[in-house]
Amino acid sequence: MRNDIQPNEQAFSTKEVAEEVGIATPTVRKYGQILERNGYEFLKDGDRRIFVQSDIQALIALRDTDKPLDDTAKKLVVQQKERLEEPEGTEIALSDTADNLPQDPNQLKELLLFVANELAAAREMNIQLKNDMAQMKITVAQLQQDHHVISSSIGNSAQRTNAKIERIIEQQDAHYESLLQQERERSELLQKEIQKMREEQKSEWNSQNDFNKRLEEEIQKRKWGWLTAIFRK
């Protein structure tokens, strides 16, 4: 079942999609049948398909492919399944058991609050990455459509458009890599902070254990001294 539809996301009819993608209405139906035949899921009102932006991108991919349509459709189905199965949040695995967590309620609360804030920041970063990638795909698709129109009449214009597309793709790739690097750095910093807190807690526990041992030894010494004094009497 489709669960990737955003609130208030615009929906399109077959006619509107045909105008948006620049293909005939029967071709939209044909592409829809090919996608469904390979396992793609559309929103439907009875037998009528309702298209959202991600479906339009799938139709554009079929329009622009130079491979067999079924092969491209299978790849699009895999992408859709991965998108539908994608978790909503970012999980950070902690290798140690709960025994290594602070026992003090205030310290534990501070640790959990810190982790929650970092998870929220990571989730916002993931959402931004998805939005940037979606915008990049829309931009590239629009430029490719412009390229098809221009190349049919003016060869030189087609070359300039292709160069423009390549520059934008390079810029978007660089931007995407930069965002990924920032996300990796944030994750590494979070892991270091958590490890530091664990080491400090371990040090405190060791200090407490040493104190307890010294106290016990002192008590034993005084106990034996008291017994010795009794026997001497």
Helices and strands as residue ranges (DSSP letters): H 14-21, H 25-37, E 43-45, E 48-50, H 53-64, H 69-85, G 98-100, H 105-151, H 155-232
